[in-house]
Amino acid sequence: MLSIKNLQASIENTPILKGINLEVKPGEIHAIMGPNGSGKSTLASVLAGREEYEVNGGSVDFQGKDLLSYSPEDRAREGIFLAFQYPVEIPGVSSTNFLKTALNQIRAYRGQDALDAVSFLSLMKEKMKLVEIDQSLLSRALNEGFSGGEKKRNEIFQMAMLEPKLAILDETDSGLDIDALRIVANGVNSLRSKDNATIVVTHYQRLLDYIVPDFVHVLYNGRIVKSGTKELALELEEKGYDWIKEEADKATV
Amino acid sequence: MSKDTQILKELTSSEYKYGWETKIETDSAPKGLNEDIIRFISAKKEEPEWLLAWRLKAYRHWLTMKEPRWPNVKYPDIDYQDIIYYSAPKQKVGPNSLDDVDPELRDTFKKLGISLEEQKRLTGVAVDAVIDSVSVATTFKESLGKLGIIFCSFSEAVREHPELVKKYMGSVVPANDNYFAALNSAVFTDGSFCYIPKGVRCPMELSTYFRINAANTGQFERTLIIAEEESYVSYLEGCTAPQRDTNQLHAAVVEIYAAKRAEVKYSTVQNWYPGDKNGKGGIYNFVTKRGICAGDHSKISWTQVETGSAVTWKYPSCILKGDHSIGEFYSVAVTNNMQQADTGTKMIHIGKNTRSRIVSKGVSAGKSQNSYRGLVQVMKRAENARNFSQCDSLLMGDRCGAHTFPYIESSNSSAQIEHEATTSKIGEDQLFYCNQRGIDTESAVALIVNGYCKEVLNQLPMEFAVEAQKLLALTLEGSVG
């Protein structure tokens, strides 16, 4: 589904990603872990098409398409969803209105008719249950005055509504208490299917107790330096990142 | 919610949508301005002697005045001798019903989306449509008439209700009030007149549609709204003009009179042709709008959405004379490309316990300049006057300007005046967030701007709010990215 080859990217001439290779197949959950500043969030942003980042080399194939040649909105319409680490506030625009606009533009791109108000509302109701989100939150302005947990839940709700092929969760666990974490993870798990895939970017192992990954990759200094299964995450939890850093630094010398 | 989708759908055409010209024969005065032209207009309209005298007095005063140069706008000198001051669609007889109206004219209304018949049947909005300053048809007159409501063209009011016109015309905006008001008083050709008798709540929104059609004409209409004691009316005005290379002048006067416990809600969506990207053509919109809360507990509320015009100079104001009277001003002013707007309000607190509220939302894009200019004045005997002002500016790109000129003058120490102002930019983060959800940049801008203006748009009646949202989106197309 997703094939990243030797991806290199920089911001303001500072190289961040220095050759990422990653294969993601339908149905899989991949966790990307790593110390602060290793390039985890950059990878998520580059995949979503954030313009501040310059791609300096490599390729990204998404379902047979050259992802890097697509605009951010077309990537979204092709089925890429990024759950933001810091969801932005848009004053005066209700979540409902925002999502309806998004969903119908995605549908138009795919040659589907726009959803009418009734079908849209019933879809919303169905997905609201999934992520245990309250109606009142959705009639408020998007993310405005939301707590950290509410923002993250809203991200997962949007994901449920837009039904992406590939969801990238960027530090979705940061700032969540244990209940919110469980709700968010339940949402992600119940949306999982054999046709879609998820990349979970996280600093801590904690989230992976709830969203169990098939593969764990450790990103350090712009490269994936170690890959494994969920046991790797546990090992990292126990031993920290220093041993990985040492190993990686040795290998590059 | 369905209205939003509709808006987004219609976001695809980027040119000025109302830029066609209706080919109807017009009956025009020669170019230029002098006493003979004024006599010509007055004679054409078969006006009484007192009105001609009033016009001439205004004209003579105008000659002594200087065009105001204090607004924060720049435009070349206007040649007042190069304007046609009277242009009326040619008609053999005055229309008695919709069927008598020139079919081409009716087509125009259809293009504007205000097909009179449809309006009549579906929306229950009474429309008085004014093209080139002559009112061509007034719907719903009969059913309003049963309630004693008068809603007609200004000319008809002069003919049928001269006592009311004589009493109130110029009582809120005197003929010598300012340069453009004086010009209007001298040469106005038509407009709308509305009278709500004591105790009557007008059951429908009264709506007027203005449009400048013929080339080189100025549009000088007058609107007079009189709300007697304990009455209520909601009045809507929409404006468009065809696309032209030359600038056209629009200098209107609106007067509102509210008696004891009367309430007038005046909403306008202004979409005059703004000129092209390089600032060629467009309307000069120099308008004087003022209301007086003459009676105790009366209320006047202005809501305006300004998206068009090359240059706008406009300050809908309230004189709060009655005790406990309330004045409100809700405004969205959007400028793009080379547009310039200097707009705001004046709230003059004279009576005791008077309250005013100002919410101004400016959006600037392209190389445009957008200024808010407001005056809150509390007179000596205005005990416990209250004002709240909020002026927000939203900038798009780095070549436009937003300016705020708030003036506060208080002569009573019991007054409470609050002023809040913010300036923000549409953030890359917000746009990227929308993009990442599959929303293209144009729609994202429309969404963000509509959200920003929500407080004002919420004041508009439903049909107008939809139109206003569409206009905001259209005006700002191509302004980001």
Chai-1 contact restraints between the chains, C-beta under 6 A:
chainA,res_idxA,chainB,res_idxB,connection_type,confidence,min_distance_angstrom,max_distance_angstrom,comment,restraint_id
A,A48,B,Q436,contact,1.0,0.0,6.0,A-B,restraint_1
A,R50,B,F432,contact,1.0,0.0,6.0,A-B,restraint_2
A,P72,B,N435,contact,1.0,0.0,6.0,A-B,restraint_3
A,P72,B,Q436,contact,1.0,0.0,6.0,A-B,restraint_4
A,E73,B,N435,contact,1.0,0.0,6.0,A-B,restraint_5
A,E73,B,G438,contact,1.0,0.0,6.0,A-B,restraint_6
A,E73,B,D440,contact,1.0,0.0,6.0,A-B,restraint_7
A,A76,B,Q436,contact,1.0,0.0,6.0,A-B,restraint_8
A,A76,B,R437,contact,1.0,0.0,6.0,A-B,restraint_9
A,A76,B,G438,contact,1.0,0.0,6.0,A-B,restraint_10
A,R77,B,G438,contact,1.0,0.0,6.0,A-B,restraint_11
A,L82,B,Q436,contact,1.0,0.0,6.0,A-B,restraint_12
A,V88,B,D429,contact,1.0,0.0,6.0,A-B,restraint_13
A,V88,B,Q430,contact,1.0,0.0,6.0,A-B,restraint_14
A,V88,B,Y433,contact,1.0,0.0,6.0,A-B,restraint_15
A,I90,B,Q430,contact,1.0,0.0,6.0,A-B,restraint_16
A,I90,B,I448,contact,1.0,0.0,6.0,A-B,restraint_17
A,I90,B,G451,contact,1.0,0.0,6.0,A-B,restraint_18
A,P91,B,G451,contact,1.0,0.0,6.0,A-B,restraint_19
A,G92,B,G451,contact,1.0,0.0,6.0,A-B,restraint_20
A,G92,B,Y452,contact,1.0,0.0,6.0,A-B,restraint_21
A,G92,B,K454,contact,1.0,0.0,6.0,A-B,restraint_22
A,V93,B,L447,contact,1.0,0.0,6.0,A-B,restraint_23
A,V93,B,G451,contact,1.0,0.0,6.0,A-B,restraint_24
A,N97,B,D4,contact,1.0,0.0,6.0,A-B,restraint_25
A,K100,B,M1,contact,1.0,0.0,6.0,A-B,restraint_26
A,T101,B,I439,contact,1.0,0.0,6.0,A-B,restraint_27
A,A102,B,R437,contact,1.0,0.0,6.0,A-B,restraint_28
A,A102,B,G438,contact,1.0,0.0,6.0,A-B,restraint_29
A,A102,B,I439,contact,1.0,0.0,6.0,A-B,restraint_30
A,N104,B,T5,contact,1.0,0.0,6.0,A-B,restraint_31
A,Q105,B,G438,contact,1.0,0.0,6.0,A-B,restraint_32
A,Q105,B,I439,contact,1.0,0.0,6.0,A-B,restraint_33
A,I106,B,G438,contact,1.0,0.0,6.0,A-B,restraint_34
A,A114,B,T5,contact,1.0,0.0,6.0,A-B,restraint_35
A,A117,B,M1,contact,1.0,0.0,6.0,A-B,restraint_36
A,A117,B,S2,contact,1.0,0.0,6.0,A-B,restraint_37
